[in-house]
Amino acid sequence: MSSRRNFVKTAAAGLSLLTLPGILSADPRKPSEKKKIVCVGGHPDDPESGCGGTLAKLASMGHEVTIIYLTTGEAGIPGTSHDGAARIRKQEAINACKVLNAKPVFAGQIDGDTFVSNGTLKHIQDLVANEKPDLVFTHWPIDSHKDHQCASLLTIQTWVRSENKFPLYFFEVCAGEQTMGFHPTDFVDITDTQEQKRKSVYCHTSQDPPGIYGCGHASMEDFRGRELGVKAAEGFVRMTGKGMGGFSV
């Protein structure tokens, strides 16, 4: 039972340092084991609610964490102009990143009007490459929200075209309502960072934080925790050279 209470339970065998389980067992005090983590999300609050506990855990260990927000949530405050909403939601994202000890980066697409093109792909490629990531998180691509789909597809294509095949992991948001068909290959115990994650989500005051959690995130953490045998967990699907699964390339 004790082995199930480690940071991660995974379906993979022969784990290396450059996997999520490997990085979670690394010692960032050693320069060779300090890693750079990037998360690409559709809107402010998506990375926090989807994998905020894991990002907080990685940052607390000493790894560098960067969150790239595809949009600034321009359409996310009814009755407020896009410019006004963007100012509010950008500051909320900055506040949330302070809670998670992460660096925010804003990619500049418009909430509700995101798209995939050679130009937008090149922009995400440049932003990701600038961080020189050792591991990347993004949305699971089967999702009812177009912005989530775009964030995922742009990140997948960045991975496909990158000479550095960084480990790529997908997270879930509002499972069953937005994220669909999600069956984790990896789990992270967030019992110790669950409250930090909640505080980061609650930084997004314009988004009805209790409603965000009521959308299913609290129950998701509980359900994934039961799968792992801990109080709270986040689940991920790993991208491999043969597709999406928990096995090494």
N, C-alpha and C positions, 0 to 999 in steps of 0.2 A: 504493500500500500504506500510505503514511504516514497517509492520511485514515482508514483503517480502524483505526488505532491511537489515535485520539482517544478521549476518555472514552466517547462514545456512538456507536453506529450505529443509525439509525432508518429506518423505512420512510416516515416523513412528509416532506413538503416544506414550505418556508416556515415553519420553526420560529420560535417567539417565545420571549421570556425565560420565560414562564410555561408551560413544558413541561419535562420531565426533561432533555432535551438542552440547553435554554436555560439552566436553572438551573445545570447543570454547567459551563457556559461563562461564568457570571456572575462578577462581582467583588464579593464581599460587603463589601469595604472601602468600597464606595460604598453609603450607606444605602439608596438606591433599589433596589439589587440584592441586599441581604441578605434571605433568604427564611426562612419558617417551614415546616418539614417535619413531617408527622404520619404515623405508621405504626400501624395497628390490627391487632393479632394476637390469635389465640385464646388462647394460653397463653404463659407465660414460655418462651422459647427459640425460638418461631416467628418473630418478626421478625428475631432475630439470625441464624437459620439461613437464612431466606428472602431477606433483603435487607440483612444486617448489613454487608456490604462497601460497599454503596451508601450506607447511613446513615453509616458511618464516613467515607466520602469527602466527603459533604455537610457533616458536622460539621467535618471538618478544614479545609474551605474557609472556614468561618466562619458557615455557616447554622445556625439553631436547629433542633434535632431533638427531637421528643417521641414516645415510644412509649406507646401506649394498649394495655394488656393486658386483654382482655375478661374473662378469669378469672385466678385466682392459682394455677392448677395444683393444686387441692385433691385431685384423684383421681390425681395423678401419682407418688405414692410408695407402692407396695404395703406394707401392714402398718402404715402411719402414718395417724393420724386426719386428717380434712379440715383441722381447725384447725392441727394440727402440720405437715402438708404445706404449707399456705398460708404459714405463717411461714417455712419453709425456702425455698420457691420465690420468695416475695416478695423475700427478701434476695438470692437468686441473681440475680433480675432487676435489682435495684438495682445489684449488682456489675457485671453485664453492661453496664448503661447507662453506668456510669462508664468502662468500657473504650471504649465507642462515643462518649462525650461526648454522651449523650442524657439527656433528662428522662423518668423513668418515671411513668406514671399508671395506676391500677388501677380498672377499671370495675365490679368487684364481682359479676359473675356467677360461677356455680359450675361448675367443670370437669366436663364430662360431662353437665351439666344446663342448658346454655344454651338460650335461646329468644328468638324474635323476637315482640315485642308493641308496642303503641303506647307503653307505658311504657319498655321497654328501648330502643326506637328514640329516644324523646325524650332519654333519658339519654346515649346516644352522640352525638346531635345537639348536646347542650349541651357535652359534653366536647370535641368537635371544634371547635365554634364558639368556645369559650373560647380555643383556640389560634390562631384566625384563620389557618388554614393557606394557604399558597400552593401546596402540593402534598401529596397523600395517597397512601400505599401501604396495601394490604390483601391478604388472601388471594384467590387465584383461586377463584371460587364453585363450580366443579365439583371437589369434593373428597370423599373418603370419610369424613372426620371431621366430625361434626355441628358441633362448636365452630368449626371453620374456616369451615364454611358460614355459621353465624350471624354470625361476625365480618364476613364478606364482605357478606352481605345487609344487615346493619345499616349498614355503611359505604356501600354502593351507595344505599340509600334516603336516607341522610343527604345524599349527593351529589345525588340526584334532587330532594330537597325544599329544597336550599340555593339561595339567591339568588346566592351566590358559587360559580359552577361551577369550583371548583378542579380542576386536572388530577388524575385518579385513575388509579393504576397498580396492577396486580395482580402479586403475586409467587408463586413456586412453592415448595412444601416436599415433600420425599420424592416427587419426580415419578414417576408410574407406580404408586405405592403409595397415596399420599394425593391429591396434585394430579394431575388427569387432563385430557387433551385440551388441553394448554397449548402454544401456539405463539407465541413472543414477537414483539412488534412493535418492541421497544426493548431495547438491551443496554447494560450499563455495565461498563467495564473495572475490575475490582477487584484487579488484580495488586498494586498498592501497598498495598491495605488487606486483602488476603486473610488475612494473619496476625493482624491486629487483629480481624477477624471471627471467626477460629478461637478466639482468646482469649476473646471474648465468649460464644461457645457453650460453651466449657469452664468458664465461670463456673457453669454449671448442673450442678454436680457430682452432684446427685441423679438426673440423667437419663441417666447413662452417655454422656458426651460422645463417646467414640470410636464408640459405637453410633449416635448421632445423625448423625455424619458418615458412618458406614458405611451408613446408611439411603439414602445416595445424594447427599449434599450435595457431597462432594469431587468425585465424578464429574460432578455437575451443573455445578459451577464450571468443570471442565475442558472439558466438552462445550460449554457456552455460550462459553467462551473460544475454542475452535476455530472456532465459528461467527463470532465477531467478529474472529478473527485475533490474539488475545492469549493470555497465559498463563492467565488466569482471568477470568471474567465472570459477571454475573447477568443473567437475562432477565426482561422484564416485558411485560405486555399493557396497552395504554392504553385506557381508557374514553373514548369520544367521544359527542357528541350523537346519533350515529347507531348507537351500539352499542359494540362492543369492537374496536378496531383502531388502527393507528398513524397515522391521518390527522387533520389538524386539523379542528375542528368548522366 
